[in-house]
Amino acid sequence: MLLNLVYGFAILLLSPWLTYRSIRTGRYRRNLREKFLGRSTATSDLRPAIWFHGVSVGEVHLLRQLVKAFRERHPDWRVVVSSTTDTGLAEARKHFSDLEVIAYPFDFSWAVRRTIRSISPMLIVLAESELWPNFLRAANRLRVSVVVANGRMSPRSFRRYSKLAGLARRLFFNQIREFGMQSEMYATNLRNLGVQSVQVTGNVKYDGVLLDRENSRTAELGRQLGIETDDLVWVAGSTHDPEERIVLSVFSRLRERFPRLRLILVPRAPERFEEVAQLIAAAGLSHERRSKWPTDSTSPSVILIDTMGELGPAWGLATIGFTGGSLNDKRGGQSMIEPAAFGVPVLFGPHTWNFKDAVAGLLDCKGAMRIADEGELEKEVLHLIEDPELRVAMGQAARSFVVSQQGATVRTLDMMDAVLV
C-alpha cells in the first residue's frame, strides 16, 4: 500500500513534465489502461506458460535468441512476451508476431497482480535488470518463480545498492529465484550485496548476433542505400547527444580528403531523429533520411537511419564502426558486440561501463580502439582509412572474440529448466 502511495504521489508531481513530453514526443500515451489497471483477460489456453520481459528495444532483441531456443526445447509451452516502452512493444510485436505480446504493467499492486493472474505463468524471465518491488512481491505471493537472464550489476549500480543493501535484498533480490549473470564481475558484485542464488551464464547477446556480412537483410539494405563495394562506410550507431555533432564534425573534415567515405548515422532515441536531421543539414552535407528514401538512385554522403530495427543489418555494411553512448558520460555505452561479430574494427569512447567485459576482451585481442575525444576519434578513423591491413586484422580479431564467447543461451536455458523442476 505504501509503495502505491509513493508511485501515485510521484506521478502527480511529475504530471506537468509527463504531459509536456507526451505532447512533444508522443510517448506515455499508448496502452495506459492496460498498464495502469493490469491485464485481466484470462486465457483458455491450458498449456504451461512462461513470461519473458524486456524493458525496451535492446532487451527485446536479446530475447529473440532466448525465446527461439526455449520454444525449440519446449514446443508445447505457451509463451508471452512483454515490454515497457512503445518502441520495445513495436519491436516485440514485429519479431514475435505469432506470440502474445503485452504491455508491462505499472508497478501498482493491483495492476501487477491482475496481469500475473491472467497469464498464470510457471516462470517469469526478466531480461538484464528490470526489478520492481510490487511485481516481485506479487509473483512471490502467487507462487510464480522469477529468474533474471543476462543479468548485469555494474559498478555504478553496485555502489547505489550498497548504500541500502539490506533493503535492496528484501525488496528485490530475495524475491528472485535465480540470477543468471553475464560475467563473473557482475556475479561478484551481486554476491557482495549478500545475494546467494547467483550463477554466471554469460552474455546471450553474443549468441544472437550475425557473423555473415552477406546475410539477406544487409545485402538488401546495401542495395537500397546505393552502397558500392568500394565505398568506405563509417557507421556510427546508437549515438547520443553530443556524439552526432562530434561525428559530423570529424566526417566533414575526412570527407574532403576521402570522397568515397560515407557515413551511416543511427541515433539511439527515435524522438531525436528530427533534431539529428537538422544537425546534418546545418553541417552542409548531402544527406537522405531512411524514412524518406527517394525512389531514384542517390548517393548522399550521409545516411540518417531514422527507422527502427535497421542498425543490425547496417553494421554489416561498415568499414569502420563507432558505438555511441560512450562519449556521453551518462549512458555507459551501447553494444559493440554486433559490429564486432561482423568483423568491423570498432571505436568507442571512455564511458563503456555497461559493456565492461566486452570492451576488455575486444581491447585485449586488439579488435577495438578506445578514444578519448573528438581529436582522437578523427586520428583513429583516419588511421583505419589509410591502413586497410589494420582494418582487416582488427576485424578478424573482433569476430574471433565474439565466437569465443558464445554459448550463453544454452546455459541460461539450463538454469531456467533447473528452476522449473
VMD Tcl script that draws the C-alpha trace (Angstrom):
set ca {
  {0.00 0.00 0.00}
  {2.83 2.41 0.88}
  {4.51 1.85 -2.47}
  {1.23 2.55 -4.27}
  {1.00 5.88 -2.46}
  {4.61 6.72 -3.32}
  {4.02 5.91 -7.00}
  {0.80 7.92 -7.05}
  {2.49 10.93 -5.49}
  {5.41 10.68 -7.95}
  {3.04 10.61 -10.94}
  {1.13 13.61 -9.57}
  {4.38 15.51 -9.01}
  {5.71 14.69 -12.47}
  {2.42 15.09 -14.34}
  {3.28 18.51 -15.89}
  {6.57 17.15 -17.26}
  {4.95 13.88 -18.40}
  {2.20 15.82 -20.18}
  {4.75 18.04 -21.91}
  {6.84 15.03 -23.00}
  {3.73 13.23 -24.21}
  {2.67 16.16 -26.37}
  {6.18 16.72 -27.72}
  {7.23 13.10 -28.38}
  {4.02 11.06 -28.37}
  {5.34 8.91 -25.53}
  {3.40 7.72 -22.45}
  {0.04 7.65 -24.30}
  {-0.34 4.09 -25.50}
  {-1.66 1.12 -23.51}
  {-2.35 3.33 -20.47}
  {-5.44 1.40 -19.38}
  {-3.69 -1.94 -19.62}
  {-0.61 -0.63 -17.83}
  {-2.49 1.11 -15.02}
  {-5.26 -1.41 -14.35}
  {-3.44 -4.57 -15.37}
  {-4.37 -7.18 -17.93}
  {-7.46 -9.03 -16.72}
  {-8.46 -11.19 -19.70}
  {-7.87 -14.83 -18.82}
  {-6.79 -17.27 -21.50}
  {-8.43 -20.57 -22.37}
  {-5.04 -22.00 -23.34}
  {-4.25 -24.62 -20.70}
  {-0.65 -25.25 -21.73}
  {2.09 -24.36 -19.20}
  {3.06 -20.73 -19.68}
  {6.28 -18.74 -19.46}
  {6.52 -14.95 -19.48}
  {9.57 -13.15 -20.92}
  {10.03 -9.43 -20.26}
  {12.38 -6.93 -21.90}
  {12.28 -3.25 -20.99}
  {12.92 -1.75 -24.41}
  {14.34 -2.45 -27.87}
  {17.74 -3.72 -26.73}
  {16.29 -6.25 -24.30}
  {13.66 -7.36 -26.81}
  {16.40 -8.09 -29.34}
  {18.20 -10.11 -26.68}
  {15.01 -12.10 -26.03}
  {14.72 -13.09 -29.70}
  {17.54 -15.59 -29.28}
  {16.37 -16.83 -25.88}
  {12.69 -17.22 -26.82}
  {13.58 -19.03 -30.04}
  {15.79 -21.51 -28.18}
  {13.20 -22.02 -25.43}
  {10.46 -22.79 -27.96}
  {12.70 -25.32 -29.68}
  {13.38 -27.01 -26.34}
  {9.78 -26.71 -25.05}
  {7.48 -26.65 -28.11}
  {4.35 -27.37 -26.05}
  {4.61 -24.28 -23.85}
  {2.65 -21.05 -24.22}
  {4.99 -18.06 -24.44}
  {4.07 -14.47 -23.52}
  {6.39 -11.52 -24.16}
  {6.12 -8.04 -22.65}
  {7.93 -4.73 -22.93}
  {7.71 -1.39 -21.17}
  {8.39 1.20 -23.86}
  {6.40 1.93 -27.01}
  {9.42 1.16 -29.19}
  {10.05 -2.07 -27.30}
  {6.46 -3.18 -27.81}
  {6.64 -2.37 -31.51}
  {9.79 -4.47 -31.88}
  {8.29 -7.31 -29.84}
  {5.15 -7.38 -31.98}
  {7.29 -7.42 -35.12}
  {9.61 -10.21 -34.01}
  {7.10 -12.28 -32.00}
  {4.13 -11.89 -34.31}
  {2.85 -15.41 -33.53}
  {3.04 -14.91 -29.76}
  {1.03 -12.94 -27.24}
  {2.75 -9.58 -26.68}
  {1.55 -7.32 -23.87}
  {2.45 -4.02 -22.25}
  {4.27 -4.45 -18.95}
  {2.05 -3.11 -16.14}
  {2.88 -0.16 -13.95}
  {4.16 -1.30 -10.56}
  {0.87 -0.75 -8.73}
  {-0.10 -3.80 -6.69}
  {-3.49 -4.28 -8.37}
  {-2.05 -3.97 -11.90}
  {0.78 -6.47 -11.46}
  {-1.41 -8.93 -9.53}
  {-4.15 -8.96 -12.19}
  {-1.65 -9.32 -15.01}
  {0.20 -12.22 -13.42}
  {-3.07 -14.00 -12.65}
  {-4.34 -13.52 -16.19}
  {-1.22 -15.11 -17.68}
  {-0.75 -17.68 -14.91}
  {2.89 -18.38 -15.80}
  {5.01 -21.09 -14.25}
  {8.09 -18.92 -14.73}
  {8.82 -15.23 -15.36}
  {12.09 -14.33 -17.09}
  {13.32 -10.75 -16.70}
  {15.98 -9.65 -19.17}
  {19.01 -7.95 -17.60}
  {17.86 -5.72 -14.75}
  {14.16 -4.76 -14.67}
  {13.23 -5.23 -10.99}
  {10.10 -3.68 -9.47}
  {9.14 -4.42 -5.84}
  {5.35 -4.78 -6.17}
  {5.73 -7.02 -9.22}
  {8.24 -9.29 -7.48}
  {6.16 -9.45 -4.31}
  {3.02 -10.33 -6.25}
  {4.82 -13.09 -8.16}
  {6.16 -14.49 -4.90}
  {2.73 -14.49 -3.25}
  {1.20 -16.17 -6.29}
  {3.98 -18.81 -6.16}
  {5.43 -17.90 -9.53}
  {9.20 -18.27 -9.82}
  {11.15 -15.32 -11.24}
  {14.62 -15.52 -12.79}
  {16.89 -12.86 -14.25}
  {18.52 -13.72 -17.58}
  {21.62 -11.98 -18.90}
  {21.86 -10.08 -15.62}
  {24.06 -7.06 -15.03}
  {25.29 -5.35 -11.89}
  {27.56 -2.52 -13.00}
  {29.97 -0.82 -10.57}
  {27.67 2.22 -10.53}
  {24.60 0.10 -9.68}
  {26.59 -1.82 -7.08}
  {27.59 1.40 -5.31}
  {23.99 2.59 -5.35}
  {22.57 -0.66 -3.97}
  {25.38 -0.95 -1.39}
  {24.08 2.10 0.45}
  {20.86 0.21 1.28}
  {21.90 -3.42 0.78}
  {19.53 -4.83 3.40}
  {16.50 -3.04 1.97}
  {17.53 -3.96 -1.59}
  {17.71 -7.65 -0.65}
  {14.27 -7.55 0.94}
  {12.54 -5.59 -1.85}
  {14.33 -7.05 -4.86}
  {17.00 -9.70 -4.66}
  {15.43 -12.15 -2.21}
  {12.34 -12.28 -4.44}
  {14.38 -13.71 -7.35}
  {14.76 -17.47 -7.58}
  {17.97 -17.38 -9.63}
  {20.22 -14.78 -11.23}
  {21.99 -15.72 -14.47}
  {24.70 -13.08 -14.82}
  {26.66 -12.02 -17.87}
  {30.07 -12.12 -16.22}
  {31.97 -13.07 -13.09}
  {32.40 -9.39 -12.21}
  {28.63 -8.81 -12.24}
  {28.08 -12.01 -10.26}
  {30.68 -10.97 -7.68}
  {29.06 -7.57 -7.26}
  {25.71 -9.24 -6.61}
  {27.20 -11.74 -4.14}
  {28.87 -8.85 -2.29}
  {25.37 -7.48 -1.72}
  {24.52 -10.71 0.12}
  {22.73 -12.50 -2.73}
  {23.35 -16.25 -2.93}
  {21.29 -17.52 -5.87}
  {23.76 -16.36 -8.49}
  {25.49 -18.10 -11.39}
  {27.47 -16.96 -14.41}
  {25.67 -17.93 -17.61}
  {27.38 -15.49 -19.99}
  {26.03 -12.87 -22.35}
  {23.23 -14.06 -24.63}
  {23.94 -11.14 -26.97}
  {26.97 -13.00 -28.30}
  {24.72 -15.87 -29.43}
  {22.13 -13.78 -31.21}
  {24.44 -11.81 -33.49}
  {25.04 -12.40 -37.19}
  {28.54 -13.29 -38.36}
  {27.94 -13.27 -42.11}
  {28.09 -9.90 -43.87}
  {26.36 -11.50 -46.87}
  {23.11 -12.08 -44.97}
  {19.96 -11.14 -46.87}
  {18.98 -8.13 -44.75}
  {22.38 -6.49 -45.02}
  {22.56 -7.18 -48.74}
  {19.11 -5.70 -49.36}
  {19.81 -2.65 -47.20}
  {23.06 -2.02 -49.06}
  {21.29 -2.29 -52.40}
  {18.55 0.13 -51.33}
  {21.03 2.65 -49.95}
  {23.25 2.50 -53.01}
  {26.32 1.31 -51.10}
  {29.03 0.22 -53.57}
  {31.65 -2.43 -52.84}
  {34.49 0.11 -52.96}
  {32.79 2.64 -50.67}
  {34.38 3.40 -47.33}
  {31.43 3.25 -44.93}
  {31.63 4.64 -41.43}
  {28.67 3.52 -39.29}
  {28.06 5.47 -36.08}
  {25.40 3.51 -34.21}
  {23.21 4.16 -31.16}
  {24.52 7.69 -30.79}
  {23.51 10.18 -28.11}
  {23.89 13.94 -27.78}
  {26.54 15.37 -28.36}
  {28.02 12.45 -30.31}
  {26.24 13.27 -33.56}
  {27.85 16.74 -33.59}
  {31.26 15.20 -32.93}
  {30.89 12.53 -35.62}
  {29.59 15.00 -38.20}
  {32.44 17.39 -37.47}
  {35.05 14.66 -37.94}
  {33.30 13.28 -41.02}
  {33.15 16.70 -42.70}
  {36.92 17.07 -42.47}
  {37.69 13.49 -43.55}
  {35.25 13.60 -46.46}
  {37.29 16.39 -48.05}
  {40.29 14.03 -48.21}
  {38.39 10.84 -48.98}
  {35.44 11.49 -51.33}
  {34.46 7.78 -51.23}
  {33.86 7.97 -47.48}
  {30.18 7.72 -46.50}
  {28.54 7.99 -43.10}
  {25.57 5.99 -41.84}
  {24.32 7.68 -38.68}
  {21.90 5.87 -36.36}
  {20.72 7.82 -33.28}
  {19.66 5.74 -30.29}
  {16.41 7.58 -29.46}
  {13.63 7.92 -32.08}
  {12.50 11.23 -30.59}
  {15.86 12.73 -31.62}
  {15.62 11.80 -35.32}
  {14.36 15.25 -36.35}
  {16.97 17.02 -34.24}
  {19.78 14.98 -35.80}
  {18.42 15.59 -39.30}
  {18.68 19.32 -38.64}
  {22.27 18.90 -37.41}
  {23.23 17.17 -40.66}
  {21.57 19.89 -42.73}
  {23.34 22.59 -40.72}
  {26.67 20.88 -41.44}
  {26.03 21.39 -45.16}
  {26.41 17.70 -46.01}
  {24.41 15.93 -48.72}
  {22.12 13.53 -46.92}
  {18.95 11.48 -47.02}
  {16.69 10.11 -44.31}
  {15.97 6.42 -44.48}
  {12.27 7.00 -43.74}
  {12.02 9.31 -46.77}
  {14.37 7.47 -49.10}
  {13.84 8.58 -52.71}
  {12.83 6.10 -55.38}
  {15.52 7.32 -57.77}
  {19.16 6.32 -57.36}
  {21.11 8.53 -54.96}
  {24.48 8.54 -53.24}
  {24.37 11.04 -50.37}
  {27.44 11.38 -48.20}
  {25.36 10.95 -45.00}
  {22.52 8.48 -44.50}
  {20.36 9.03 -41.40}
  {18.72 5.79 -40.30}
  {15.53 7.15 -38.71}
  {13.70 3.82 -38.74}
  {13.62 1.02 -36.19}
  {15.39 -2.33 -36.45}
  {17.91 -1.48 -39.19}
  {21.06 -0.83 -37.16}
  {21.82 -4.57 -37.02}
  {22.00 -5.08 -40.81}
  {23.66 -1.65 -41.22}
  {26.65 -2.84 -39.17}
  {27.25 -5.40 -41.92}
  {27.88 -2.53 -44.36}
  {30.51 -0.88 -42.17}
  {34.17 -0.48 -43.00}
  {34.66 1.26 -39.65}
  {32.31 1.38 -36.66}
  {31.70 3.75 -33.76}
  {29.35 2.74 -30.95}
  {27.57 5.57 -29.19}
  {26.72 6.35 -25.60}
  {30.46 6.20 -24.93}
  {31.46 9.85 -25.37}
  {28.44 10.78 -23.25}
  {29.29 10.19 -19.58}
  {25.66 9.46 -18.63}
  {25.00 6.33 -20.71}
  {27.75 3.80 -20.14}
  {27.98 2.84 -23.80}
  {25.90 0.92 -26.30}
  {26.63 -2.59 -27.54}
  {29.75 -3.11 -29.65}
  {29.07 -6.84 -29.98}
  {27.07 -6.66 -33.24}
  {29.69 -4.78 -35.27}
  {32.47 -6.92 -33.79}
  {30.63 -10.06 -34.91}
  {30.61 -8.74 -38.49}
  {34.36 -8.20 -38.32}
  {34.10 -4.41 -38.09}
  {37.01 -2.60 -36.38}
  {35.19 -0.83 -33.55}
  {35.84 2.54 -31.93}
  {34.21 3.76 -28.72}
  {34.72 6.44 -26.10}
  {35.83 6.18 -22.45}
  {32.37 5.63 -20.92}
  {31.54 1.95 -21.51}
  {30.72 0.54 -18.08}
  {27.61 -1.24 -19.42}
  {29.88 -3.48 -21.53}
  {32.97 -3.73 -19.36}
  {33.78 -7.37 -20.19}
  {33.13 -7.00 -23.93}
  {35.31 -3.89 -24.01}
  {38.11 -5.60 -22.08}
  {38.01 -8.62 -24.39}
  {37.97 -6.59 -27.60}
  {40.76 -4.28 -26.45}
  {42.83 -7.24 -25.28}
  {42.57 -9.02 -28.65}
  {43.15 -5.72 -30.50}
  {39.73 -5.87 -32.15}
  {38.73 -2.38 -30.98}
  {40.14 1.04 -30.05}
  {39.14 3.33 -27.23}
  {39.24 7.05 -27.98}
  {39.01 9.91 -25.50}
  {37.56 12.78 -27.52}
  {36.89 14.26 -30.95}
  {40.56 14.68 -31.74}
  {41.38 11.04 -31.05}
  {38.29 9.90 -32.95}
  {39.47 11.75 -36.06}
  {43.01 10.44 -35.66}
  {41.97 6.79 -35.37}
  {39.33 6.87 -38.12}
  {41.97 8.40 -40.39}
  {44.42 5.69 -39.34}
  {41.91 2.97 -40.25}
  {41.04 4.58 -43.58}
  {44.70 4.72 -44.57}
  {45.63 1.23 -43.34}
  {43.39 -1.48 -44.85}
  {45.61 -4.25 -43.41}
  {44.97 -2.90 -39.92}
  {41.22 -2.85 -40.61}
  {41.27 -6.50 -41.66}
  {43.40 -7.58 -38.70}
  {41.17 -5.75 -36.19}
  {38.01 -7.10 -37.80}
  {39.22 -10.70 -37.73}
  {40.27 -10.37 -34.09}
  {36.89 -8.85 -33.15}
  {34.91 -11.62 -34.86}
  {37.06 -14.35 -33.28}
  {36.48 -12.86 -29.84}
  {32.70 -12.87 -30.32}
  {32.72 -16.51 -31.45}
  {34.78 -17.48 -28.39}
  {32.13 -16.01 -26.07}
  {29.11 -17.87 -27.47}
  {27.10 -20.49 -25.57}
  {25.22 -18.36 -23.01}
  {21.80 -19.25 -24.42}
  {22.14 -22.94 -23.59}
  {23.48 -22.19 -20.10}
  {20.57 -19.80 -19.47}
  {18.01 -22.39 -20.61}
  {19.63 -24.96 -18.31}
  {19.29 -22.52 -15.41}
  {15.60 -21.97 -16.25}
  {14.92 -25.70 -16.52}
  {16.53 -26.30 -13.12}
  {14.12 -23.77 -11.58}
  {11.14 -25.44 -13.26}
  {11.98 -28.91 -11.91}
}
mol new
graphics top color blue
foreach p $ca { graphics top sphere $p radius 0.5 }
foreach p [lrange $ca 0 end-1] q [lrange $ca 1 end] { graphics top cylinder $p $q radius 0.2 }
display resetview
